[in-house]
Amino acid sequence: MQYTIEARELTNASPHRQRTIEADDDAAALERFVREEESELVSLTRAGNGHGESIATVKKEDAVYLVRVYAA
């Protein structure tokens, strides 16, 4: 299944980045994103509605990103 990843830097007004990742579920997509971006997962909230959506905070170097993961 494909998952869309939207990442928006919280410490800057720059536009968000978006990409698609193949994964079994939203958690696996987020894990792959964090690994590929060489970043650190700070917090994670999974939607309880069964739609496979997560919201996370990710830190990379000196920047913090709000990351939304959902089925593409």
URHU-V623094 format. One record per backbone hydrogen bond with DSSP energy under -1.0 kcal/mol. CO is the residue of the C=O (numbers start at 1). NH is the residue of the N-H. E is the energy in kcal/mol with one decimal. If there is no record, write none. Layout:
co-><CO | CO>
nh-><NH | NH>
e-><E | E>
This chain:
co-><1 | 2 | 3 | 4 | 5 | 6 | 7 | 8 | 17 | 19 | 21 | 25 | 26 | 27 | 28 | 29 | 30 | 31 | 32 | 33 | 34 | 35 | 40 | 43 | 45 | 53 | 54 | 55 | 56 | 57 | 57 | 58 | 59 | 60 | 63 | 64 | 65 | 66 | 67 | 68 | 69 | 70>
nh-><23 | 72 | 21 | 70 | 19 | 68 | 17 | 66 | 7 | 5 | 3 | 29 | 30 | 31 | 32 | 33 | 34 | 35 | 36 | 37 | 39 | 38 | 59 | 57 | 55 | 47 | 69 | 45 | 67 | 42 | 43 | 65 | 40 | 63 | 60 | 10 | 58 | 8 | 56 | 6 | 54 | 4>
e-><-2.4 | -2.8 | -2.9 | -1.9 | -2.0 | -2.6 | -3.0 | -2.8 | -2.7 | -3.3 | -2.7 | -2.0 | -2.3 | -2.5 | -2.2 | -2.3 | -2.7 | -2.2 | -3.0 | -2.2 | -2.3 | -1.2 | -3.0 | -2.1 | -2.8 | -2.8 | -2.9 | -2.8 | -3.1 | -3.1 | -1.5 | -3.3 | -2.8 | -2.5 | -2.5 | -3.4 | -2.5 | -2.4 | -3.0 | -2.5 | -2.2 | -3.3>
